[in-house]
Amino acid sequence: MTLLLDIGNTSLRWAHEHDGQLGAMERVRHSGGIPVDVLAAWEQLAPPSRIVVSNVGGDAVAEALRRVTRAYWHLEPEFVSTRAECAGLRIAYAEPTRLGVDRWLALLAAHLDNPTAAPTLIVDAGTAVTFDALRGDGQHLGGLIVPGIELMRTSLLVGTQIPRVDFEPVDVLWADDTATAVAAGSVQTLAALAARVTARLELEAGAAVRVLLTGGDAPRLRTALLQPFAEIEELVLRGLIAAGG
């Protein structure tokens, strides 16, 4: 069994993989370390043979992971790095290390599971929201990074008297109070950008675009998207299976 971990800016996702099959995924906020409930869950696992990791969460959580895996299983985690080319995927960045490994793994998973060779847009909604465009032949065209839902809201609420809403506006376009307008505006902004870049990629590729939605805030964004999409929460973990093999 291989233990796969996706360490984001705020969340940790993990699952086990055996013979190419991904087990059930778990997700927690990590706060710069390995949470107690994760430790309790890992105590019940059969010892893995490998631990393969995507980490954009920083050195502190990486070191915490090393201490845990050494103590539990006498194993060193294997941290995956972005590669310029892999399994037919070719990234657009001249310096591969400047492309976040989570974005690269999502691209790799999308490329390897694309039987119709459709042009693809990956929308990864987390602390930041990334948009990555992929041609059907595996050429990454590049992407965009914008603040995520909470970052956008906080930037407006800090230093003002606008209250934070205690609910999530669903499919709200015309809000009838200021707090809801801020909350809904952050979601609708991302949905509008997704529609724009989908249309641009469709024009450039001359074919219908496959949209993949992932990330911890995907449930908050899904109701606002105008185009058809597939939501794949474990997209980075799927990429880890391919990259870590």
C-alpha positions, -999 to 999 in steps of 0.1 A, spaced: 0 0 0 11 35 -8 0 65 13 -7 95 -8 -8 130 7 -19 163 -9 -8 192 14 -23 225 4 -21 259 18 -47 252 45 -59 216 40 -44 181 39 -59 154 18 -49 118 20 -58 83 8 -42 50 3 -34 34 -31 -31 -2 -39 -25 -16 -74 -34 17 -90 -67 19 -71 -74 50 -49 -91 44 -16 -115 68 2 -101 103 5 -100 122 38 -96 159 42 -87 181 72 -73 216 79 -36 212 88 -27 245 105 10 239 98 12 205 113 -4 170 113 -37 172 132 -45 148 160 -74 132 143 -51 123 113 -26 107 137 -54 87 153 -66 75 118 -30 66 107 -25 45 139 -52 21 125 -36 18 90 -16 -12 78 20 0 75 24 16 40 53 6 18 58 42 5 45 77 13 42 100 -17 35 136 -11 25 168 -29 33 198 -7 26 235 -12 19 240 25 54 249 35 84 235 53 68 233 88 41 209 78 67 189 57 89 185 88 60 175 110 51 149 84 87 135 84 86 132 122 53 113 122 62 89 94 96 81 109 80 74 143 51 54 129 66 34 100 103 42 98 97 57 64 108 89 47 81 107 27 88 112 -10 81 147 -20 71 150 -57 85 179 -78 71 194 -110 87 181 -142 88 198 -176 76 166 -193 59 135 -180 38 108 -197 31 131 -226 23 162 -205 44 192 -213 41 223 -191 42 258 -204 66 272 -177 102 277 -188 113 271 -152 93 240 -141 98 246 -104 78 278 -106 46 258 -114 31 246 -81 34 208 -78 -3 206 -70 -12 223 -103 12 200 -122 -3 169 -106 -38 180 -115 -27 186 -151 -10 151 -152 -42 134 -139 -63 153 -164 -40 145 -193 -38 107 -185 -76 104 -181 -87 121 -213 -99 94 -237 -114 119 -262 -83 142 -262 -105 171 -254 -90 205 -245 -93 209 -207 -97 237 -182 -88 228 -146 -104 251 -120 -88 244 -86 -107 264 -59 -88 267 -27 -71 295 -7 -62 308 -42 -81 297 -73 -60 285 -103 -71 281 -139 -50 259 -161 -55 253 -198 -45 220 -214 -46 211 -251 -58 176 -260 -23 166 -270 -9 172 -235 5 207 -241 -1 230 -211 -9 265 -223 -5 282 -190 -30 296 -165 -42 322 -141 -41 326 -103 -66 348 -84 -76 351 -48 -100 325 -35 -134 331 -20 -123 339 15 -94 361 4 -117 382 -18 -142 386 10 -116 394 36 -100 421 14 -133 439 13 -144 434 49 -111 444 66 -113 480 76 -150 484 69 -181 480 90 -196 454 66 -206 423 86 -196 388 74 -226 367 64 -231 335 85 -245 316 55 -233 308 20 -252 325 -8 -263 299 -33 -269 311 -69 -273 347 -58 -267 374 -85 -287 403 -73 -281 405 -35 -305 428 -15 -280 437 13 -244 446 14 -230 417 33 -246 392 10 -234 413 -20 -198 408 -9 -202 371 -3 -221 364 -35 -197 387 -55 -167 366 -46 -183 335 -60 -198 351 -91 -164 367 -99 -148 333 -101 -177 319 -121 -175 347 -146 -138 342 -150 -143 305 -155 -168 312 -183 -145 337 -200 -114 314 -200 -135 284 -211 -148 305 -241 -113 316 -250 -99 281 -248 -128 268 -269 -122 294 -295 -84 287 -297 -89 249 -297 -118 248 -321 -135 222 -299 -157 218 -269 -138 222 -236 -139 198 -208 -140 216 -174 -127 199 -143 -134 215 -109 -114 205 -78 -102 220 -45 -117 225 -11 -140 254 -21 -154 235 -51 -187 230 -34 -191 268 -29 -184 274 -65 -203 246 -83 -237 263 -82 -225 294 -99 -206 278 -129 -224 284 -161 -208 256 -182 -209 219 -178 -182 205 -156 -170 174 -137 -161 178 -101 -131 156 -91 -121 163 -55 -91 138 -55 -76 151 -88 -42 158 -72 -41 124 -55 -48 108 -89 -18 127 -103 3 114 -74 -4 78 -84 11 85 -119 40 107 -107 50 85 -79 50 52 -98 
